[in-house]
Amino acid sequence: MSDSYRPLACDRHDYLEIACLYGYRLRIELTDGSWLEGRALDTRTLPNKEEVLLVQVAGATRQLRQDRLRAITSLTPGARFGRIELQS
């Protein structure tokens, strides 16, 4: 990636971990203004120290850099959170 990675605050990262733990369906808003819907699978740290969210979208696994996530909204009924802004 051409720009340097900026990690999320720990309290915001926790929401991604909860979403993965319970396999929540999420609406994910990206910092470029686009969005997608998918099921949270896992978080990972790449060898270059960038953290990513793995999401299943339309049967494929996508890897999203966490500092490019603007907000997440749980679409799963009874979820432990609603809309969470990850970046302002």
N, CA, C and O atoms as CSV, one atom per row, in Angstrom:
chain,resi,resn,atom,element,x,y,z
A,1,MET,N,N,0.842,-1.176,0.000
A,1,MET,CA,C,0.000,0.000,0.000
A,1,MET,C,C,0.889,1.241,0.000
A,1,MET,O,O,1.965,1.251,0.597
A,2,SER,N,N,0.429,2.265,-0.666
A,2,SER,CA,C,1.274,3.434,-0.829
A,2,SER,C,C,1.259,4.358,0.383
A,2,SER,O,O,2.263,5.020,0.649
A,3,ASP,N,N,0.155,4.428,1.129
A,3,ASP,CA,C,0.131,5.313,2.281
A,3,ASP,C,C,0.372,4.520,3.560
A,3,ASP,O,O,0.100,3.322,3.625
A,4,SER,N,N,0.890,5.211,4.578
A,4,SER,CA,C,1.252,4.512,5.805
A,4,SER,C,C,0.007,4.141,6.608
A,4,SER,O,O,-0.984,4.871,6.633
A,5,TYR,N,N,0.090,3.009,7.248
A,5,TYR,CA,C,-1.013,2.465,8.023
A,5,TYR,C,C,-1.145,3.202,9.354
A,5,TYR,O,O,-0.150,3.494,10.017
A,6,ARG,N,N,-2.393,3.499,9.734
A,6,ARG,CA,C,-2.685,4.128,11.020
A,6,ARG,C,C,-3.630,3.200,11.786
A,6,ARG,O,O,-4.789,3.060,11.397
A,7,PRO,N,N,-3.165,2.565,12.860
A,7,PRO,CA,C,-4.015,1.608,13.579
A,7,PRO,C,C,-5.229,2.277,14.218
A,7,PRO,O,O,-5.205,3.457,14.568
A,8,LEU,N,N,-6.296,1.478,14.358
A,8,LEU,CA,C,-7.492,1.943,15.048
A,8,LEU,C,C,-7.216,2.024,16.544
A,8,LEU,O,O,-6.334,1.341,17.066
A,9,ALA,N,N,-7.979,2.866,17.219
A,9,ALA,CA,C,-7.921,2.895,18.681
A,9,ALA,C,C,-8.398,1.544,19.206
A,9,ALA,O,O,-9.287,0.924,18.623
A,10,CYS,N,N,-7.811,1.097,20.294
A,10,CYS,CA,C,-8.131,-0.235,20.842
A,10,CYS,C,C,-9.624,-0.407,21.122
A,10,CYS,O,O,-10.185,-1.471,20.857
A,11,ASP,N,N,-10.276,0.639,21.660
A,11,ASP,CA,C,-11.697,0.495,21.974
A,11,ASP,C,C,-12.538,0.331,20.709
A,11,ASP,O,O,-13.608,-0.273,20.773
A,12,ARG,N,N,-12.097,0.842,19.575
A,12,ARG,CA,C,-12.802,0.672,18.300
A,12,ARG,C,C,-12.503,-0.709,17.703
A,12,ARG,O,O,-13.382,-1.351,17.128
A,13,HIS,N,N,-11.270,-1.148,17.848
A,13,HIS,CA,C,-10.873,-2.461,17.350
A,13,HIS,C,C,-11.686,-3.560,18.044
A,13,HIS,O,O,-11.999,-4.581,17.430
A,14,ASP,N,N,-12.024,-3.355,19.304
A,14,ASP,CA,C,-12.812,-4.346,20.056
A,14,ASP,C,C,-14.130,-4.667,19.367
A,14,ASP,O,O,-14.577,-5.813,19.407
A,15,TYR,N,N,-14.762,-3.680,18.735
A,15,TYR,CA,C,-16.024,-3.933,18.036
A,15,TYR,C,C,-15.837,-4.874,16.857
A,15,TYR,O,O,-16.712,-5.688,16.560
A,16,LEU,N,N,-14.698,-4.763,16.186
A,16,LEU,CA,C,-14.412,-5.687,15.083
A,16,LEU,C,C,-14.240,-7.104,15.617
A,16,LEU,O,O,-14.695,-8.067,15.000
A,17,GLU,N,N,-13.585,-7.228,16.760
A,17,GLU,CA,C,-13.395,-8.548,17.375
A,17,GLU,C,C,-14.733,-9.162,17.782
A,17,GLU,O,O,-14.952,-10.357,17.588
A,18,ILE,N,N,-15.622,-8.356,18.342
A,18,ILE,CA,C,-16.960,-8.838,18.724
A,18,ILE,C,C,-17.714,-9.297,17.481
A,18,ILE,O,O,-18.341,-10.357,17.489
A,19,ALA,N,N,-17.656,-8.507,16.418
A,19,ALA,CA,C,-18.351,-8.859,15.168
A,19,ALA,C,C,-17.851,-10.189,14.622
A,19,ALA,O,O,-18.641,-10.995,14.131
A,20,CYS,N,N,-16.547,-10.423,14.704
A,20,CYS,CA,C,-15.973,-11.681,14.217
A,20,CYS,C,C,-16.343,-12.848,15.126
A,20,CYS,O,O,-16.666,-13.935,14.648
A,21,LEU,N,N,-16.297,-12.625,16.421
A,21,LEU,CA,C,-16.616,-13.674,17.388
A,21,LEU,C,C,-18.020,-14.224,17.157
A,21,LEU,O,O,-18.239,-15.433,17.227
A,22,TYR,N,N,-18.965,-13.337,16.882
A,22,TYR,CA,C,-20.358,-13.742,16.701
A,22,TYR,C,C,-20.760,-13.898,15.233
A,22,TYR,O,O,-21.903,-14.247,14.937
A,23,GLY,N,N,-19.828,-13.642,14.317
A,23,GLY,CA,C,-20.128,-13.790,12.895
A,23,GLY,C,C,-21.205,-12.841,12.402
A,23,GLY,O,O,-22.033,-13.210,11.569
A,24,TYR,N,N,-21.193,-11.606,12.922
A,24,TYR,CA,C,-22.210,-10.622,12.540
A,24,TYR,C,C,-22.150,-10.291,11.052
A,24,TYR,O,O,-21.081,-10.247,10.444
A,25,ARG,N,N,-23.330,-10.061,10.488
A,25,ARG,CA,C,-23.415,-9.433,9.167
A,25,ARG,C,C,-23.265,-7.939,9.402
A,25,ARG,O,O,-23.896,-7.372,10.294
A,26,LEU,N,N,-22.433,-7.313,8.600
A,26,LEU,CA,C,-22.136,-5.895,8.771
A,26,LEU,C,C,-22.363,-5.110,7.499
A,26,LEU,O,O,-22.165,-5.608,6.391
A,27,ARG,N,N,-22.782,-3.875,7.681
A,27,ARG,CA,C,-22.673,-2.876,6.608
A,27,ARG,C,C,-21.400,-2.119,6.957
A,27,ARG,O,O,-21.281,-1.558,8.046
A,28,ILE,N,N,-20.457,-2.107,6.034
A,28,ILE,CA,C,-19.146,-1.517,6.275
A,28,ILE,C,C,-18.992,-0.296,5.384
A,28,ILE,O,O,-19.039,-0.397,4.158
A,29,GLU,N,N,-18.806,0.865,6.016
A,29,GLU,CA,C,-18.589,2.108,5.289
A,29,GLU,C,C,-17.081,2.354,5.231
A,29,GLU,O,O,-16.395,2.304,6.252
A,30,LEU,N,N,-16.582,2.615,4.041
A,30,LEU,CA,C,-15.148,2.844,3.846
A,30,LEU,C,C,-14.849,4.335,3.796
A,30,LEU,O,O,-15.736,5.145,3.530
A,31,THR,N,N,-13.610,4.688,4.050
A,31,THR,CA,C,-13.221,6.102,4.088
A,31,THR,C,C,-13.319,6.777,2.728
A,31,THR,O,O,-13.345,8.006,2.661
A,32,ASP,N,N,-13.374,6.007,1.637
A,32,ASP,CA,C,-13.512,6.609,0.302
A,32,ASP,C,C,-14.968,6.882,-0.063
A,32,ASP,O,O,-15.255,7.322,-1.176
A,33,GLY,N,N,-15.898,6.620,0.876
A,33,GLY,CA,C,-17.316,6.884,0.643
A,33,GLY,C,C,-18.101,5.681,0.152
A,33,GLY,O,O,-19.331,5.729,0.125
A,34,SER,N,N,-17.437,4.610,-0.235
A,34,SER,CA,C,-18.138,3.411,-0.685
A,34,SER,C,C,-18.533,2.562,0.537
A,34,SER,O,O,-18.120,2.844,1.662
A,35,TRP,N,N,-19.321,1.543,0.299
A,35,TRP,CA,C,-19.726,0.643,1.376
A,35,TRP,C,C,-19.973,-0.751,0.803
A,35,TRP,O,O,-20.101,-0.935,-0.408
A,36,LEU,N,N,-20.035,-1.726,1.709
A,36,LEU,CA,C,-20.344,-3.095,1.314
A,36,LEU,C,C,-20.997,-3.796,2.494
A,36,LEU,O,O,-20.926,-3.327,3.630
A,37,GLU,N,N,-21.634,-4.927,2.207
A,37,GLU,CA,C,-22.238,-5.738,3.256
A,37,GLU,C,C,-21.617,-7.118,3.212
A,37,GLU,O,O,-21.403,-7.679,2.137
A,38,GLY,N,N,-21.328,-7.666,4.386
A,38,GLY,CA,C,-20.742,-8.993,4.452
A,38,GLY,C,C,-20.710,-9.503,5.872
A,38,GLY,O,O,-21.086,-8.797,6.808
A,39,ARG,N,N,-20.257,-10.738,6.030
A,39,ARG,CA,C,-20.166,-11.374,7.342
A,39,ARG,C,C,-18.731,-11.273,7.854
A,39,ARG,O,O,-17.785,-11.648,7.162
A,40,ALA,N,N,-18.586,-10.764,9.072
A,40,ALA,CA,C,-17.269,-10.632,9.694
A,40,ALA,C,C,-16.713,-12.018,10.001
A,40,ALA,O,O,-17.390,-12.845,10.612
A,41,LEU,N,N,-15.478,-12.265,9.573
A,41,LEU,CA,C,-14.846,-13.570,9.775
A,41,LEU,C,C,-13.715,-13.533,10.800
A,41,LEU,O,O,-13.687,-14.341,11.729
A,42,ASP,N,N,-12.783,-12.597,10.630
A,42,ASP,CA,C,-11.589,-12.599,11.469
A,42,ASP,C,C,-10.850,-11.279,11.305
A,42,ASP,O,O,-11.095,-10.534,10.356
A,43,THR,N,N,-9.949,-10.997,12.232
A,43,THR,CA,C,-9.000,-9.896,12.091
A,43,THR,C,C,-7.611,-10.513,12.031
A,43,THR,O,O,-7.349,-11.554,12.633
A,44,ARG,N,N,-6.730,-9.853,11.296
A,44,ARG,CA,C,-5.363,-10.372,11.148
A,44,ARG,C,C,-4.387,-9.210,11.112
A,44,ARG,O,O,-4.729,-8.089,10.733
A,45,THR,N,N,-3.169,-9.511,11.515
A,45,THR,CA,C,-2.075,-8.565,11.362
A,45,THR,C,C,-1.151,-9.134,10.294
A,45,THR,O,O,-0.657,-10.255,10.420
A,46,LEU,N,N,-0.923,-8.361,9.251
A,46,LEU,CA,C,-0.064,-8.790,8.150
A,46,LEU,C,C,1.406,-8.636,8.532
A,46,LEU,O,O,1.719,-7.932,9.492
A,47,PRO,N,N,2.308,-9.279,7.800
A,47,PRO,CA,C,3.746,-9.160,8.108
A,47,PRO,C,C,4.248,-7.711,8.146
A,47,PRO,O,O,5.188,-7.399,8.878
A,48,ASN,N,N,3.619,-6.823,7.356
A,48,ASN,CA,C,4.040,-5.412,7.345
A,48,ASN,C,C,3.380,-4.604,8.465
A,48,ASN,O,O,3.477,-3.377,8.488
A,49,LYS,N,N,2.702,-5.303,9.404
A,49,LYS,CA,C,2.065,-4.714,10.602
A,49,LYS,C,C,0.725,-4.032,10.320
A,49,LYS,O,O,0.152,-3.436,11.232
A,50,GLU,N,N,0.212,-4.098,9.107
A,50,GLU,CA,C,-1.131,-3.593,8.832
A,50,GLU,C,C,-2.151,-4.587,9.367
A,50,GLU,O,O,-1.988,-5.800,9.237
A,51,GLU,N,N,-3.210,-4.049,9.974
A,51,GLU,CA,C,-4.282,-4.893,10.483
A,51,GLU,C,C,-5.436,-4.868,9.487
A,51,GLU,O,O,-5.787,-3.817,8.950
A,52,VAL,N,N,-6.021,-6.042,9.250
A,52,VAL,CA,C,-7.107,-6.163,8.287
A,52,VAL,C,C,-8.298,-6.877,8.917
A,52,VAL,O,O,-8.159,-7.623,9.887
A,53,LEU,N,N,-9.458,-6.631,8.346
A,53,LEU,CA,C,-10.684,-7.338,8.686
A,53,LEU,C,C,-11.009,-8.256,7.520
A,53,LEU,O,O,-11.079,-7.810,6.375
A,54,LEU,N,N,-11.206,-9.538,7.808
A,54,LEU,CA,C,-11.624,-10.483,6.779
A,54,LEU,C,C,-13.140,-10.565,6.809
A,54,LEU,O,O,-13.742,-10.774,7.861
A,55,VAL,N,N,-13.756,-10.395,5.630
A,55,VAL,CA,C,-15.202,-10.371,5.508
A,55,VAL,C,C,-15.616,-11.266,4.348
A,55,VAL,O,O,-14.978,-11.277,3.295
A,56,GLN,N,N,-16.690,-12.013,4.558
A,56,GLN,CA,C,-17.236,-12.807,3.457
A,56,GLN,C,C,-18.292,-11.968,2.747
A,56,GLN,O,O,-19.291,-11.566,3.342
A,57,VAL,N,N,-18.050,-11.713,1.469
A,57,VAL,CA,C,-18.939,-10.899,0.648
A,57,VAL,C,C,-19.273,-11.698,-0.608
A,57,VAL,O,O,-18.384,-12.043,-1.386
A,58,ALA,N,N,-20.556,-11.990,-0.800
A,58,ALA,CA,C,-21.019,-12.713,-1.996
A,58,ALA,C,C,-20.203,-13.989,-2.240
A,58,ALA,O,O,-19.818,-14.274,-3.374
A,59,GLY,N,N,-19.943,-14.747,-1.182
A,59,GLY,CA,C,-19.253,-16.019,-1.316
A,59,GLY,C,C,-17.742,-15.949,-1.399
A,59,GLY,O,O,-17.083,-16.987,-1.450
A,60,ALA,N,N,-17.178,-14.750,-1.414
A,60,ALA,CA,C,-15.720,-14.589,-1.484
A,60,ALA,C,C,-15.222,-13.901,-0.215
A,60,ALA,O,O,-15.947,-13.119,0.400
A,61,THR,N,N,-14.001,-14.192,0.165
A,61,THR,CA,C,-13.403,-13.538,1.329
A,61,THR,C,C,-12.628,-12.319,0.868
A,61,THR,O,O,-11.773,-12.400,-0.013
A,62,ARG,N,N,-12.946,-11.181,1.483
A,62,ARG,CA,C,-12.233,-9.936,1.184
A,62,ARG,C,C,-11.434,-9.525,2.398
A,62,ARG,O,O,-11.831,-9.783,3.535
A,63,GLN,N,N,-10.326,-8.897,2.157
A,63,GLN,CA,C,-9.440,-8.404,3.192
A,63,GLN,C,C,-9.493,-6.883,3.142
A,63,GLN,O,O,-9.120,-6.284,2.133
A,64,LEU,N,N,-9.955,-6.252,4.223
A,64,LEU,CA,C,-10.105,-4.802,4.273
A,64,LEU,C,C,-9.146,-4.216,5.311
A,64,LEU,O,O,-9.170,-4.603,6.479
A,65,ARG,N,N,-8.321,-3.298,4.880
A,65,ARG,CA,C,-7.404,-2.648,5.801
A,65,ARG,C,C,-8.218,-1.858,6.824
A,65,ARG,O,O,-9.092,-1.074,6.452
A,66,GLN,N,N,-7.933,-2.062,8.110
A,66,GLN,CA,C,-8.766,-1.474,9.154
A,66,GLN,C,C,-8.759,0.050,9.172
A,66,GLN,O,O,-9.759,0.653,9.562
A,67,ASP,N,N,-7.685,0.680,8.772
A,67,ASP,CA,C,-7.674,2.143,8.779
A,67,ASP,C,C,-8.445,2.738,7.609
A,67,ASP,O,O,-8.526,3.959,7.477
A,68,ARG,N,N,-9.007,1.892,6.767
A,68,ARG,CA,C,-9.865,2.358,5.675
A,68,ARG,C,C,-11.338,2.128,5.980
A,68,ARG,O,O,-12.199,2.378,5.136
A,69,LEU,N,N,-11.628,1.647,7.197
A,69,LEU,CA,C,-13.009,1.441,7.625
A,69,LEU,C,C,-13.478,2.694,8.353
A,69,LEU,O,O,-12.888,3.082,9.361
A,70,ARG,N,N,-14.533,3.328,7.852
A,70,ARG,CA,C,-15.065,4.536,8.491
A,70,ARG,C,C,-16.047,4.192,9.590
A,70,ARG,O,O,-16.014,4.783,10.669
A,71,ALA,N,N,-16.942,3.213,9.310
A,71,ALA,CA,C,-17.958,2.833,10.295
A,71,ALA,C,C,-18.456,1.432,9.965
A,71,ALA,O,O,-18.364,0.970,8.828
A,72,ILE,N,N,-18.987,0.768,10.992
A,72,ILE,CA,C,-19.637,-0.525,10.794
A,72,ILE,C,C,-21.006,-0.471,11.462
A,72,ILE,O,O,-21.181,0.171,12.497
A,73,THR,N,N,-21.964,-1.149,10.859
A,73,THR,CA,C,-23.300,-1.269,11.429
A,73,THR,C,C,-23.668,-2.741,11.414
A,73,THR,O,O,-23.608,-3.392,10.371
A,74,SER,N,N,-24.046,-3.262,12.568
A,74,SER,CA,C,-24.453,-4.660,12.621
A,74,SER,C,C,-25.842,-4.808,12.017
A,74,SER,O,O,-26.762,-4.061,12.353
A,75,LEU,N,N,-25.982,-5.783,11.119
A,75,LEU,CA,C,-27.266,-6.098,10.496
A,75,LEU,C,C,-27.871,-7.362,11.114
A,75,LEU,O,O,-28.950,-7.798,10.711
A,76,THR,N,N,-27.185,-7.937,12.076
A,76,THR,CA,C,-27.622,-9.157,12.737
A,76,THR,C,C,-28.601,-8.805,13.855
A,76,THR,O,O,-28.265,-8.012,14.734
A,77,PRO,N,N,-29.817,-9.384,13.840
A,77,PRO,CA,C,-30.777,-9.107,14.913
A,77,PRO,C,C,-30.204,-9.486,16.283
A,77,PRO,O,O,-29.560,-10.525,16.429
A,78,GLY,N,N,-30.446,-8.636,17.277
A,78,GLY,CA,C,-29.986,-8.888,18.637
A,78,GLY,C,C,-28.503,-8.659,18.860
A,78,GLY,O,O,-27.959,-9.072,19.885
A,79,ALA,N,N,-27.844,-8.008,17.918
A,79,ALA,CA,C,-26.402,-7.755,18.039
A,79,ALA,C,C,-26.110,-6.877,19.250
A,79,ALA,O,O,-26.987,-6.166,19.740
A,80,ARG,N,N,-24.879,-6.935,19.724
A,80,ARG,CA,C,-24.458,-6.187,20.906
A,80,ARG,C,C,-24.141,-4.720,20.616
A,80,ARG,O,O,-23.851,-3.957,21.537
A,81,PHE,N,N,-24.192,-4.323,19.353
A,81,PHE,CA,C,-23.972,-2.921,18.988
A,81,PHE,C,C,-24.723,-2.609,17.703
A,81,PHE,O,O,-25.111,-3.509,16.958
A,82,GLY,N,N,-24.921,-1.315,17.456
A,82,GLY,CA,C,-25.571,-0.838,16.232
A,82,GLY,C,C,-24.507,-0.272,15.292
A,82,GLY,O,O,-23.652,-1.006,14.798
A,83,ARG,N,N,-24.567,1.035,15.052
A,83,ARG,CA,C,-23.576,1.696,14.197
A,83,ARG,C,C,-22.437,2.219,15.054
A,83,ARG,O,O,-22.655,2.904,16.053
A,84,ILE,N,N,-21.226,1.890,14.650
A,84,ILE,CA,C,-20.019,2.326,15.358
A,84,ILE,C,C,-19.115,3.054,14.376
A,84,ILE,O,O,-18.723,2.498,13.350
A,85,GLU,N,N,-18.786,4.307,14.698
A,85,GLU,CA,C,-17.827,5.046,13.872
A,85,GLU,C,C,-16.413,4.652,14.293
A,85,GLU,O,O,-16.046,4.768,15.462
A,86,LEU,N,N,-15.643,4.197,13.345
A,86,LEU,CA,C,-14.275,3.786,13.617
A,86,LEU,C,C,-13.287,4.908,13.352
A,86,LEU,O,O,-12.229,4.969,13.977
A,87,GLN,N,N,-13.627,5.793,12.431
A,87,GLN,CA,C,-12.814,6.956,12.063
A,87,GLN,C,C,-13.750,8.163,12.022
A,87,GLN,O,O,-14.926,8.030,11.684
A,88,SER,N,N,-13.233,9.321,12.363
A,88,SER,CA,C,-14.073,10.519,12.250
A,88,SER,C,C,-13.735,11.305,11.024
A,88,SER,O,O,-14.343,12.345,10.770
